[in-house]
Amino acid sequence: MNQGIDLPASMRVIERGWLSANSIVFVDATAAIVVDSGYDTHKQQTLSLIAQALAGRKLDWLVNTHCHSDHMGGNAALQRAYGCRTSIPVGEAPLIRAWDETSLMLGPAGQTAERFEVSDAIAAGDVLRMGGIDWEAIHAPGHDMHALMFYSPAHRILISGDALWENGFGVIFPELYGDHTAFDATQQTLERIAALRIDTVIPGHGAPFHDVAGALDRANGRLGYYRKDVTRLARHCLKVILTFALLDKQRIKLAVLADYLQANTLYGDLNERYLGLERQALADYLVSDLEKAGAIAREDGTIVPRIAA
């Protein structure tokens, strides 16, 4: 759970791997609350982990940092199990209520999530009382232009979602799809984090960490690298999305990979915009690069993941 990080007694972190985002659980005398719920195919694991963390308590409130599939994929299951209030960033409420699978990056990326009900929305500047602690909602655009972070000034803890990891941040999808304010928005988010007094960051993926300055340096370096050539971001995005699919499916036959990429339009869209490869050449490129990076392996005519789901 908390990986040796000293946190308030009312909160704990469930580190999930890379297919499902981390979940943060708050329990005090007044309420039990969860921030982020993981991916759809992990929902039974989510229910088990949350039940264990709640130790018999009823879940009162579910909060999302943003509404990508790996953060909200367990929402519907938790709603069925507990009837909990569910709050999401205000900018994403219309997309969730309409269940716009294209804007939610589901259909195009070949990802799944079960539709859920929105109780209310959270805006930047709102203060959430979780675990007996006040958390300020902070706008964190870039990876997701509607995303929020949650910051406790009293405990100097930042729940950063995918705005800052120990070694980077989430893919800046909006920039790839024509929102050319997204690089600047990412920069502003990093500057916003740098201006806070933070001892501990709880990221959306990976273990909580203390070296905020080092993480910001690495994130700014990565952002600068992408700014110099947006094609670098496109290549990174394609490899991330294929790795995610492989973590979900566990294996894909090499013989059908090019057809799989064609069927899920994100790959074709980004290839057409930035790479210009033939369909099979795109599949070959992604397999070769991911294999060299140690993220996947070939087994009996298939590709399989080499990192933890």
FENKA-V580044 format. One record per pair of residues at least 4 apart in sequence whose C-alpha atoms are under 8 Angstrom apart, sorted by the first residue. I is the first residue (numbers start at 1). GAP is how many residues later the second one is. Records with the same first field share a line. If there is no record, write none. Layout:
I: GAP, GAP
This chain:
1: 11, 12, 13, 14
2: 4, 5, 10, 11, 12, 13, 206
3: 204, 205
5: 203, 204
7: 4, 5
10: 16, 17, 18, 121, 122
11: 13, 14, 15, 16, 120
12: 12, 13, 14
13: 9, 10, 11, 12, 189
14: 8, 9, 10, 11, 35
15: 6, 7, 8, 190, 191, 192
16: 4, 5, 6, 7, 22, 189, 190, 293
17: 4, 5, 188, 189, 291, 292
18: 187, 188, 226, 290, 291
19: 19, 20, 51, 225, 228, 229, 290
20: 17, 18, 19, 22, 50, 51, 289
21: 15, 16, 17, 18, 49, 50, 183, 184
22: 14, 15, 16, 49, 181, 182, 183, 184
23: 11, 12, 13, 14, 15, 181
24: 10, 11, 12
25: 7, 8, 9, 10, 25, 28, 29
26: 5, 6, 7, 8, 104, 105
27: 4, 5, 6, 27, 103, 104
28: 4, 103, 104
31: 28, 29, 30, 99, 100
32: 22, 25, 26, 27, 28, 29, 99
33: 26, 27, 28, 29, 30, 97, 98
34: 25, 27, 28, 29
35: 27, 28, 29, 30
36: 26, 27, 28, 29, 35, 36
37: 9, 27, 33, 34, 35, 36, 37, 38
38: 4, 5, 8, 31, 32, 33, 34, 35, 36
39: 4, 30, 31, 32, 33, 34, 35, 74
40: 29, 30, 33, 34, 72, 73, 74
41: 32, 207
42: 4, 32
43: 4, 30, 31, 34
44: 4
45: 4
46: 4, 28
47: 4, 30, 31
48: 4
49: 4
50: 4
51: 4, 5, 6
52: 4
54: 4, 5
58: 24
59: 23, 24, 25
60: 22, 23, 24, 25
61: 23, 24, 25, 26
62: 13, 22, 23, 24, 25
63: 23, 24, 25
64: 7, 8, 23, 24, 25
65: 6, 23, 24, 82, 83, 84, 96
66: 5, 6, 22, 23, 26, 78, 80, 81, 82, 95
67: 4, 5, 21, 25, 37, 80
68: 4, 5, 36, 37
69: 4, 35, 36, 37, 42, 43, 44
72: 41
73: 39, 40, 41
74: 4, 39, 40
75: 4, 39, 41
76: 4, 38, 39, 40, 41
77: 4
78: 4, 5, 6
79: 4, 5, 6, 7, 37
85: 33, 34
86: 31, 32, 33, 34
87: 31, 32, 33, 34, 35
88: 4, 5, 30, 32, 33, 34
89: 4, 32, 33, 34, 57, 58, 59
90: 31, 32, 33, 56
91: 55
92: 4, 54
93: 4, 25, 28
94: 4
95: 4, 5, 8, 9
96: 4, 8, 19, 20, 22
97: 20, 21
99: 5, 16
100: 4
101: 4, 5, 6, 7
102: 4, 5, 6
105: 4, 6
106: 4, 5, 6, 7
107: 4, 5, 157, 158
108: 156, 157, 158, 159
109: 132, 155, 156, 157, 158
110: 135, 154
111: 134
122: 4, 15
123: 14, 16
124: 12, 13, 14, 15, 24
125: 11, 12, 13
126: 10, 11
127: 7, 8, 9, 10
128: 6, 7, 8, 9
129: 4, 5, 6
130: 4, 5
133: 19, 21
134: 18, 20
135: 15, 16, 17, 18
136: 14, 15, 16
137: 11, 12, 13, 14
138: 10, 11, 12, 13
139: 7, 8, 9, 10, 50
140: 4, 5, 6, 7, 8, 9, 23, 45, 46, 49
141: 4, 5, 6, 7, 22, 41, 44, 45, 48
142: 21, 30, 31, 32, 40, 41, 42, 43, 44, 47
143: 4, 19, 20, 26, 27, 28, 29, 30, 31, 39, 43
144: 28, 29, 30
145: 29, 37, 40
148: 12, 13
149: 9, 10, 11, 12, 14
150: 8, 9, 10
151: 5, 6, 7, 8
152: 4, 5, 6
153: 4, 44, 45
155: 44
156: 41, 42, 43, 44
157: 41, 42, 43, 44, 45
158: 40, 42, 43, 44
159: 42, 43, 44, 45
160: 4, 5, 41, 42, 43, 44
161: 41, 42, 43, 44
162: 7, 8, 41, 42, 43
163: 6, 7, 23, 26, 27, 40
164: 4, 5, 6, 26, 39, 51, 52, 55
165: 4, 38, 39, 40, 41, 50
166: 37, 40, 43, 45, 46, 48, 49
167: 48, 51, 52
168: 47, 48, 50, 51, 54
169: 50
171: 62, 65, 66
172: 4, 10, 11, 14, 61
173: 4, 64
174: 4, 5, 6, 8
175: 4, 5, 6, 7, 8
176: 54, 57, 58, 94
181: 4
182: 4
183: 4, 40, 44
184: 4
185: 4
186: 4, 37
187: 4, 33, 36
188: 4
189: 4
190: 4, 26, 29, 30
191: 4
192: 4
194: 19, 22
198: 14
199: 11, 12, 13
200: 8, 9, 10, 11, 12
201: 7, 8, 9, 11
202: 5, 6, 7
203: 4, 5
211: 4
212: 4
213: 4
214: 4
215: 4
216: 4
217: 4
218: 4
219: 4
220: 4
221: 4
222: 4
223: 4
224: 4
225: 4, 7
226: 4, 5, 6, 7
229: 4
230: 4
231: 4, 43, 44
232: 4
233: 4
234: 4, 36, 40
235: 4
236: 4
237: 4
238: 4, 29, 32, 48
239: 4, 47, 51
240: 4
241: 4
242: 4
243: 4, 52, 53, 62
244: 4
245: 4, 5
246: 4, 5, 6, 57, 58, 59
247: 4, 57, 58, 61, 62
248: 61
250: 54, 55
251: 51, 52, 53, 54
252: 4, 5, 50, 51, 52
253: 4, 48, 49, 50
254: 4, 47, 48, 49
255: 46, 47
256: 4
257: 4, 26
258: 4, 21, 22, 24, 25
259: 4
260: 4
261: 4, 6, 7, 22
262: 5, 6, 17
264: 4
265: 4
266: 4
267: 4
268: 4
269: 4
270: 4, 5
271: 4, 5, 6, 11
272: 4, 5
277: 4, 5
278: 4
279: 4
280: 4
281: 4
282: 4
283: 4
284: 4
285: 4
286: 4
287: 4, 9, 16
288: 4
289: 4
290: 4, 5, 6
291: 4, 5, 6
294: 12
295: 10, 11, 12
296: 7, 8, 9, 10, 11
297: 6, 7, 8, 9
298: 4, 5, 6
299: 4, 5
